[in-house]
């Protein structure tokens, strides 16, 4: 599995890398703008990500905007619905506005911080990324 972790907080980024490294190769972006660029480059080389973990509160471009732009990139590339990358929001924001907005913009999962290994693995399993 090819994974992109978009997280501006060093500790959260390190934790996600540690938890996910056994399931695939992890790339890192420190803001939403870098995440969108990483996804665009992955499409260009024909190796899109299987999973993108997006924090919401990031500098330069937040995770909600990055989610919209990533889904727009997929659409522009003609990605079929069943071939779209899985996008999981990883955020401390539990309010209905942010959760609803993320789902309206087609995120596949929403995981609240602090992130626990068992909850992360449950999400990966439910997304059929691991068995």
Backbone as a printed PyTorch tensor [residue, N CA C, xyz], in Angstrom:
tensor([[[  0.8400,  -1.1680,   0.0000],
         [  0.0000,   0.0000,   0.0000],
         [  0.8920,   1.2400,   0.0000]],

        [[  0.4990,   2.2200,  -0.7780],
         [  1.2120,   3.4920,  -0.8470],
         [  0.3960,   4.5260,  -0.0680]],

        [[  1.0450,   5.1670,   0.9190],
         [  0.3480,   6.0170,   1.8790],
         [  0.9460,   7.4230,   1.8800]],

        [[  0.0640,   8.4260,   1.9290],
         [  0.4870,   9.8160,   2.1140],
         [ -0.0850,  10.3060,   3.4350]],

        [[  0.7800,  10.8370,   4.2890],
         [  0.3750,  11.4020,   5.5650],
         [  0.5540,  12.9150,   5.4690]],

        [[ -0.5600,  13.6550,   5.5340],
         [ -0.5080,  15.1150,   5.4950],
         [ -0.8330,  15.6240,   6.8920]],

        [[  0.1980,  16.0720,   7.5720],
         [  0.0790,  16.4420,   8.9910],
         [  1.1650,  17.4520,   9.3200]],

        [[  0.7710,  18.5870,   9.8910],
         [  1.7610,  19.6130,  10.2150],
         [  2.4050,  19.4190,  11.5860]],

        [[  1.7630,  18.6690,  12.4670],
         [  2.3110,  18.4360,  13.8010],
         [  3.3030,  17.2690,  13.7660]],

        [[  4.5380,  17.5360,  14.1860],
         [  5.5980,  16.5390,  14.1070],
         [  5.2480,  15.2520,  14.8510]],

        [[  4.7390,  15.3740,  16.0650],
         [  4.4320,  14.1880,  16.8760],
         [  3.3380,  13.3490,  16.2270]],

        [[  2.2860,  13.9870,  15.7620],
         [  1.1890,  13.2580,  15.0960],
         [  1.6760,  12.5890,  13.8170]],

        [[  2.5220,  13.3060,  13.0810],
         [  3.0770,  12.7690,  11.8280],
         [  3.9250,  11.5310,  12.1180]],

        [[  4.7730,  11.6270,  13.1280],
         [  5.6390,  10.5100,  13.5050],
         [  4.8200,   9.3110,  13.9660]],

        [[  3.7830,   9.5610,  14.7540],
         [  2.9180,   8.4810,  15.2340],
         [  2.2530,   7.7550,  14.0660]],

        [[  1.6740,   8.5080,  13.1390],
         [  1.0300,   7.8820,  11.9790],
         [  2.0330,   7.0840,  11.1470]],

        [[  3.2220,   7.6400,  10.9520],
         [  4.2480,   6.9070,  10.1980],
         [  4.5770,   5.5950,  10.8960]],

        [[  4.7360,   5.6450,  12.1930],
         [  5.0920,   4.4470,  12.9520],
         [  3.9780,   3.3960,  12.8670]],

        [[  2.7370,   3.8270,  12.9770],
         [  1.6070,   2.9000,  12.9400],
         [  1.3530,   2.3300,  11.5470]],

        [[  1.6850,   3.0980,  10.5190],
         [  1.3640,   2.6720,   9.1500],
         [  2.5260,   2.0230,   8.4010]],

        [[  3.7400,   2.1560,   8.8920],
         [  4.9040,   1.6760,   8.1370],
         [  4.8800,   0.1740,   7.8790]],

        [[  4.1770,  -0.5690,   8.6870],
         [  4.1020,  -2.0250,   8.4980],
         [  3.0960,  -2.4120,   7.4130]],

        [[  2.3440,  -1.4260,   6.9310],
         [  1.3040,  -1.6990,   5.9460],
         [  1.6280,  -1.1350,   4.5680]],

        [[  2.7490,  -0.4160,   4.4590],
         [  3.1200,   0.1140,   3.1540],
         [  4.1410,   1.2290,   3.2760]],

        [[  4.4770,   1.8030,   2.1340],
         [  5.4510,   2.9000,   2.1310],
         [  4.7250,   4.2000,   2.4330]],

        [[  5.2960,   4.9850,   3.3310],
         [  4.6850,   6.2360,   3.7850],
         [  5.4500,   7.4390,   3.2610]],

        [[  4.7300,   8.3550,   2.6590],
         [  5.2700,   9.6420,   2.2580],
         [  4.6240,  10.6950,   3.1470]],

        [[  5.2710,  11.8460,   3.2790],
         [  4.8080,  12.8710,   4.2050],
         [  4.6570,  14.2110,   3.5040]],

        [[  3.5900,  14.9240,   3.8810],
         [  3.3870,  16.3210,   3.4860],
         [  3.0880,  17.0880,   4.7700]],

        [[  3.6050,  18.3070,   4.8770],
         [  3.4170,  19.0630,   6.1160],
         [  2.2880,  20.0880,   6.0350]],

        [[  1.6040,  20.1370,   4.8880],
         [  0.4220,  20.9920,   4.7650],
         [ -0.4160,  20.4950,   3.5840]],

        [[ -1.6050,  21.0550,   3.4640],
         [ -2.5150,  20.6120,   2.4100],
         [ -2.0060,  20.8800,   1.0080]],

        [[ -1.3000,  21.9820,   0.8430],
         [ -0.7490,  22.3160,  -0.4760],
         [  0.2470,  21.2500,  -0.9280]],

        [[  1.1320,  20.8440,  -0.0220],
         [  2.0920,  19.7690,  -0.3450],
         [  1.3700,  18.4520,  -0.6160]],

        [[  0.2970,  18.1890,   0.1110],
         [ -0.4600,  16.9490,  -0.0920],
         [ -1.0530,  16.8960,  -1.4910]],

        [[ -1.6690,  17.9930,  -1.9140],
         [ -2.2590,  18.0390,  -3.2560],
         [ -1.1740,  17.8500,  -4.3110]],

        [[ -0.0330,  18.4890,  -4.1220],
         [  1.0720,  18.3530,  -5.0720],
         [  1.5970,  16.9140,  -5.1070]],

        [[  1.7010,  16.2850,  -3.9510],
         [  2.1670,  14.8900,  -3.8980],
         [  1.2000,  13.9680,  -4.6350]],

        [[ -0.0840,  14.1900,  -4.4550],
         [ -1.0960,  13.3780,  -5.1490],
         [ -1.0020,  13.6090,  -6.6530]],

        [[ -0.8480,  14.8650,  -7.0650],
         [ -0.7290,  15.1910,  -8.4940],
         [  0.4850,  14.4890,  -9.1060]],

        [[  1.6170,  14.5520,  -8.4270],
         [  2.8350,  13.8960,  -8.9240],
         [  2.6710,  12.3770,  -8.9750]],

        [[  2.0100,  11.8250,  -7.9870],
         [  1.7770,  10.3730,  -7.9770],
         [  0.9310,   9.9560,  -9.1770]],

        [[ -0.0750,  10.7570,  -9.5120],
         [ -0.8840,  10.4790, -10.7050],
         [ -0.0270,  10.5580, -11.9560]],

        [[  0.8250,  11.5880, -12.0280],
         [  1.6680,  11.7820, -13.2130],
         [  2.5810,  10.5920, -13.4830]],

        [[  3.0990,   9.9660, -12.4270],
         [  3.9930,   8.8200, -12.6390],
         [  3.2310,   7.5010, -12.6690]],

        [[  1.9140,   7.5840, -12.6010],
         [  1.0890,   6.3800, -12.7090],
         [  1.0880,   5.5090, -11.4610]],

        [[  1.4060,   6.1010, -10.3080],
         [  1.4230,   5.3480,  -9.0530],
         [  0.6600,   6.1190,  -7.9660]],

        [[ -0.6720,   6.1910,  -8.1200],
         [ -1.4510,   6.9580,  -7.1420],
         [ -1.4080,   6.3240,  -5.7460]],

        [[ -1.7260,   7.1250,  -4.7630],
         [ -1.7610,   6.6380,  -3.3860],
         [ -2.9780,   5.7500,  -3.1730]],

        [[ -2.8250,   4.7830,  -2.2940],
         [ -3.9510,   3.9550,  -1.8810],
         [ -4.6910,   4.6120,  -0.7250]],

        [[ -3.9190,   5.2900,   0.1440],
         [ -4.4790,   5.9240,   1.3240],
         [ -3.8400,   7.2940,   1.5240]],

        [[ -4.6930,   8.2820,   1.8070],
         [ -4.2130,   9.6060,   2.1780],
         [ -4.8230,   9.9210,   3.5390]],

        [[ -3.9660,  10.2410,   4.5060],
         [ -4.4100,  10.6730,   5.8300],
         [ -4.2510,  12.1880,   5.8820]],

        [[ -5.3590,  12.8910,   6.0800],
         [ -5.3540,  14.3560,   6.0440],
         [ -5.7680,  14.9440,   7.3860]],

        [[ -4.8980,  15.7440,   7.9660],
         [ -5.2830,  16.5570,   9.1140],
         [ -6.1340,  17.7000,   8.5640]],

        [[ -6.9880,  18.2690,   9.3910],
         [ -7.7980,  19.3960,   8.9090],
         [ -7.0790,  20.7140,   9.1280]],

        [[ -6.5790,  20.9310,  10.3330],
         [ -5.9540,  22.2190,  10.6540],
         [ -4.4770,  22.2030,  10.2680]],

        [[ -4.1920,  22.7260,   9.0650],
         [ -2.8130,  22.8020,   8.5680],
         [ -2.5880,  24.1710,   7.9470]],

        [[ -1.3370,  24.6190,   7.9170],
         [ -1.0350,  25.9130,   7.2780],
         [ -1.0960,  25.8170,   5.7500]],

        [[ -1.1370,  26.9620,   5.1220],
         [ -1.1400,  27.1350,   3.6620],
         [ -2.4160,  26.6480,   2.9940]],

        [[ -2.8470,  25.4290,   3.3090],
         [ -4.1240,  24.9110,   2.8130],
         [ -4.5910,  23.8860,   3.8350]],

        [[ -5.8260,  24.0420,   4.3050],
         [ -6.3070,  23.0930,   5.3060],
         [ -6.7380,  21.7750,   4.6520]],

        [[ -6.9890,  20.7960,   5.4710],
         [ -7.3350,  19.4650,   4.9770],
         [ -8.6480,  19.4130,   4.2240]],

        [[ -9.5990,  20.2510,   4.6100],
         [-10.8870,  20.2630,   3.8930],
         [-10.6920,  20.7190,   2.4440]],

        [[ -9.9140,  21.7780,   2.2490],
         [ -9.6430,  22.2600,   0.8960],
         [ -8.7940,  21.2510,   0.1200]],

        [[ -7.8160,  20.6510,   0.7910],
         [ -6.9850,  19.6350,   0.1380],
         [ -7.8400,  18.4540,  -0.3170]],

        [[ -8.7930,  18.0490,   0.5150],
         [ -9.6970,  16.9490,   0.1590],
         [-10.4570,  17.2840,  -1.1200]],

        [[-11.0110,  18.4920,  -1.1870],
         [-11.7410,  18.9150,  -2.3920],
         [-10.8370,  18.8700,  -3.6230]],

        [[ -9.6230,  19.3960,  -3.4800],
         [ -8.7210,  19.4570,  -4.6380],
         [ -8.2370,  18.0650,  -5.0550]],

        [[ -8.0270,  17.1880,  -4.0990],
         [ -7.6000,  15.8170,  -4.4320],
         [ -8.7160,  15.0860,  -5.1680]],

        [[ -9.9420,  15.2140,  -4.7010],
         [-11.0660,  14.5650,  -5.3930],
         [-11.2560,  15.1710,  -6.7830]],

        [[-11.0310,  16.4690,  -6.9320],
         [-11.1260,  17.1070,  -8.2550],
         [-10.0350,  16.5740,  -9.1800]],

        [[ -8.8330,  16.3610,  -8.6390],
         [ -7.7450,  15.7730,  -9.4290],
         [ -8.1250,  14.3830,  -9.9220]],

        [[ -8.6870,  13.5880,  -9.0250],
         [ -9.1150,  12.2400,  -9.4200],
         [-10.1430,  12.3160, -10.5460]],

        [[-11.0880,  13.2110, -10.3930],
         [-12.1260,  13.3590, -11.4160],
         [-11.5210,  13.7760, -12.7510]],

        [[-10.5690,  14.7020, -12.7080],
         [ -9.9390,  15.1630, -13.9500],
         [ -9.1290,  14.0560, -14.6230]],

        [[ -8.6880,  13.0960, -13.8410],
         [ -7.9270,  11.9620, -14.3870],
         [ -8.8430,  10.8250, -14.8210]],

        [[-10.1550,  10.9900, -14.5870],
         [-11.1110,   9.9560, -14.9820],
         [-11.0480,   8.7260, -14.1060]],

        [[-10.7100,   8.9150, -12.8520],
         [-10.6210,   7.7870, -11.9330],
         [-12.0150,   7.2400, -11.6560]],

        [[-12.1730,   5.9390, -11.8030],
         [-13.4440,   5.2770, -11.5520],
         [-13.7380,   5.2900, -10.0660]],

        [[-15.0140,   5.3000,  -9.7060],
         [-15.4360,   5.3760,  -8.2980],
         [-14.7920,   4.2920,  -7.4470]],

        [[-14.6980,   3.0700,  -7.9690],
         [-14.1290,   1.9780,  -7.1740],
         [-12.6030,   1.9660,  -7.1960]],

        [[-11.9990,   2.8830,  -7.9330],
         [-10.5380,   2.9640,  -8.0100],
         [ -9.9880,   4.1880,  -7.2790]],

        [[-10.8760,   4.9960,  -6.7000],
         [-10.4250,   6.2020,  -6.0090],
         [ -9.6020,   5.8350,  -4.7870]],

        [[ -8.6430,   6.6990,  -4.4690],
         [ -7.8510,   6.4650,  -3.2670],
         [ -8.7370,   6.6730,  -2.0500]],

        [[ -8.4020,   6.0020,  -0.9900],
         [ -9.1240,   6.1640,   0.2710],
         [ -8.5330,   7.3640,   0.9990]],

        [[ -9.3950,   8.2420,   1.4540],
         [ -8.9510,   9.4280,   2.1780],
         [ -9.5610,   9.4040,   3.5740]],

        [[ -8.6710,   9.4440,   4.5640],
         [ -9.0840,   9.4390,   5.9550],
         [ -8.6930,  10.7650,   6.5930]],

        [[ -9.6780,  11.4730,   7.1170],
         [ -9.4050,  12.6920,   7.8650],
         [ -8.9280,  12.2740,   9.2520]],

        [[ -7.8340,  12.8620,   9.7050],
         [ -7.3040,  12.5910,  11.0380],
         [ -7.2490,  13.9260,  11.7590]],

        [[ -8.1880,  14.1490,  12.6550],
         [ -8.3420,  15.4890,  13.2080],
         [ -8.7720,  15.4770,  14.6660]],

        [[ -8.4530,  16.5500,  15.3560],
         [ -8.9330,  16.7620,  16.7180],
         [-10.3130,  17.4200,  16.6930]],

        [[-10.7630,  17.8360,  15.5250],
         [-12.0560,  18.5160,  15.3890],
         [-13.1900,  17.4970,  15.3100]],

        [[-14.0380,  17.4940,  16.3440],
         [-15.1260,  16.5250,  16.4040],
         [-16.4880,  17.1600,  16.1450]],

        [[-16.5160,  18.4610,  15.8290],
         [-17.7910,  19.1370,  15.6280],
         [-18.4670,  18.6540,  14.3440]],

        [[-19.7800,  18.6870,  14.3560],
         [-20.5610,  18.1720,  13.2220],
         [-20.2830,  18.9340,  11.9320]],

        [[-19.9680,  20.2220,  12.0280],
         [-19.6940,  21.0000,  10.8140],
         [-18.5090,  20.4060,  10.0510]],

        [[-17.4040,  20.1520,  10.7510],
         [-16.2130,  19.6090,  10.0840],
         [-16.4150,  18.1750,   9.6340]],

        [[-17.0510,  17.3620,  10.4600],
         [-17.2940,  15.9670,  10.0920],
         [-18.1990,  15.9110,   8.8610]],

        [[-19.2780,  16.6880,   8.8690],
         [-20.2140,  16.7030,   7.7320],
         [-19.5530,  17.2110,   6.4590]],

        [[-18.7800,  18.2850,   6.5990],
         [-18.1010,  18.8470,   5.4210],
         [-17.1470,  17.8240,   4.8120]],

        [[-16.4120,  17.1170,   5.6570],
         [-15.4690,  16.1100,   5.1550],
         [-16.2110,  15.0080,   4.3990]],

        [[-17.3190,  14.5580,   4.9450],
         [-18.0810,  13.4970,   4.2710],
         [-18.7510,  14.0040,   2.9910]],

        [[-19.2020,  15.2560,   2.9950],
         [-19.7780,  15.8390,   1.7830],
         [-18.7340,  15.9370,   0.6820]],

        [[-17.4770,  16.1240,   1.0710],
         [-16.3860,  16.2160,   0.1000],
         [-15.7570,  14.8620,  -0.1920]],

        [[-16.4450,  13.8120,   0.2260],
         [-16.1170,  12.4320,  -0.1260],
         [-14.9020,  11.8470,   0.5810]],

        [[-14.7200,  12.1860,   1.8530],
         [-13.7080,  11.4460,   2.6070],
         [-14.2890,  10.0630,   2.8870]],

        [[-13.4410,   9.0960,   3.0640],
         [-13.8840,   7.7220,   3.2880],
         [-13.9810,   7.3690,   4.7610]],

        [[-13.2520,   8.0980,   5.5980],
         [-13.2560,   7.8200,   7.0370],
         [-12.8300,   9.0730,   7.7840]],

        [[-13.2200,   9.1450,   9.0400],
         [-12.8950,  10.2860,   9.8980],
         [-12.4190,   9.7170,  11.2160]],

        [[-11.1630,   9.9580,  11.5600],
         [-10.5640,   9.4110,  12.7730],
         [-10.1690,  10.5520,  13.6920]],

        [[-10.6970,  10.5270,  14.9060],
         [-10.4070,  11.5890,  15.8700],
         [ -9.0850,  11.3590,  16.5780]],

        [[ -8.3990,  12.4650,  16.8300],
         [ -7.1730,  12.4260,  17.6230],
         [ -7.5600,  12.4920,  19.0910]],

        [[ -6.8130,  11.8880,  19.9750],
         [ -5.5690,  11.1760,  19.7060],
         [ -5.8480,   9.8700,  18.9630]],

        [[ -4.9050,   9.5070,  18.1150],
         [ -5.0550,   8.3040,  17.2960],
         [ -4.5260,   7.0980,  18.0620]],

        [[ -5.3930,   6.1090,  18.1470],
         [ -5.0240,   4.8480,  18.7920],
         [ -4.8670,   3.7840,  17.7220]],

        [[ -3.8730,   2.9300,  17.9020],
         [ -3.5740,   1.8920,  16.9200],
         [ -4.8020,   1.0540,  16.5940]],

        [[ -5.5360,   0.6260,  17.6060],
         [ -6.6900,  -0.2440,  17.3720],
         [ -7.7500,   0.4490,  16.5120]],

        [[ -8.0080,   1.7260,  16.7670],
         [ -9.0110,   2.4460,  15.9740],
         [ -8.5280,   2.6720,  14.5430]],

        [[ -7.2500,   2.9610,  14.3770],
         [ -6.6870,   3.1370,  13.0440],
         [ -6.7890,   1.8340,  12.2510]],

        [[ -6.4180,   0.7300,  12.8710],
         [ -6.4850,  -0.5660,  12.1870],
         [ -7.9250,  -0.9410,  11.8540]],

        [[ -8.8680,  -0.6120,  12.7460],
         [-10.2850,  -0.8620,  12.4510],
         [-10.7210,  -0.0980,  11.2110]],

        [[-10.2880,   1.1680,  11.1060],
         [-10.6430,   1.9760,   9.9300],
         [-10.0240,   1.3930,   8.6590]],

        [[ -8.7540,   0.9950,   8.7350],
         [ -8.0930,   0.4170,   7.5700],
         [ -8.7890,  -0.8650,   7.1330]],

        [[ -9.1940,  -1.6470,   8.1030],
         [ -9.9120,  -2.8950,   7.8060],
         [-11.2770,  -2.5850,   7.1550]],

        [[-12.0090,  -1.6440,   7.7130],
         [-13.3190,  -1.3110,   7.1550],
         [-13.2170,  -0.7210,   5.7430]],

        [[-12.0810,  -0.0920,   5.4520],
         [-11.8410,   0.4480,   4.0960],
         [-11.2780,  -0.6030,   3.1480]],

        [[-11.1080,  -1.8200,   3.6650],
         [-10.5830,  -2.9490,   2.8940],
         [ -9.1490,  -2.7100,   2.4050]],

        [[ -8.3870,  -1.9710,   3.2010],
         [ -6.9830,  -1.7310,   2.8790],
         [ -6.0750,  -2.7730,   3.5360]],

        [[ -6.5650,  -3.3980,   4.6010],
         [ -5.8550,  -4.4980,   5.2510],
         [ -6.8750,  -5.5900,   5.5690]],

        [[ -6.3600,  -6.7870,   5.8120],
         [ -7.2610,  -7.8980,   6.1730],
         [ -7.2210,  -8.1580,   7.6490]]])
